[in-house]
Amino acid sequence: MARLTLALPASAYASTAVTSVSATTVRPGDTLDIALTGTSEVDFVAETSIVVAADSALGALPAFTTLVSCTDPAMRPCTNEGTYYNAPLTAADELVFTGATAGRTLSLRINDDAPAGTFTLVTVYSQFMGGSALDAPVTGPTITIVRDTPQADVAVAVHGSDALLFKQFIVTATTTNNGPATATGVVTTTQLPAHTSHVTGLPANCAFDDPANKVTCTQASLAPGQRVSVPFTAYLALLTLGHFTITTTRTASSPLDPNPANDTASIQCTAVTTLLVHC
């Protein structure tokens, strides 16, 4: 994509400056605030404005940003001119004197499909008095657009209920997608004690591996913020006694899970008598 070139005279009608930007690194969806000032160096009865463009291989500034707002509604509205934004500094036909300074803040949203790369802001002071007069462009600062690798933080939890009869107790394994992206291919396993005889109440997306004493569940996808709980009943061999641990683990998901600290959860249970289980 061709870079934007501004062929402008090096005149001395006025000066412009980008006094500040809200960030020099932005991501798709972010809002970039650009504070602008312009100072006239001659007397005009004119419409004055600052042209805001970009010098970038990414193309024209409006190609990858969207105008959100422009401060000071008493001035003429800011506009998208196709290859640049125009930020007026006066009301129409307002008298502008030498040394007069005005400013506005232009807010631009980085488009969701904006590519990664850099662009340098280019500002030009424009005055109109029977014809356009453009001052020399001022460049800077440079802004970087970053597109992060998608991530989905999948967290697990496990709970158990007490059993008063036949060494049966209910286990609930919960999977939560903390986002920000949708998680796909989510696989969790719940490791049960060695003396588990069988399991009932499993949904179709879960299976019990008897030799391994393990329940494996799969979720095709989990939206950001979505939580899925799977309760099932586990049965222990009748003569089982003592302490045991139940552990649920995230074993697979996509995209990258950035937080391994919540990939495993455990509870401690005790077979108190030949019939009673306490968790």
Salt bridges, closest charged atoms under 4 A:
GLU47 OE1 - ARG76 NH1 3.52
ASP55 OD1 - ARG3 NE 3.48
ASP112 OD1 - ARG109 NH2 2.88
ASP148 OD2 - ARG27 NE 2.48
ASP162 OD2 - HIS278 ND1 2.99
ASP257 OD2 - ARG250 NE 3.11
ASP263 OD2 - ARG250 NH2 2.92
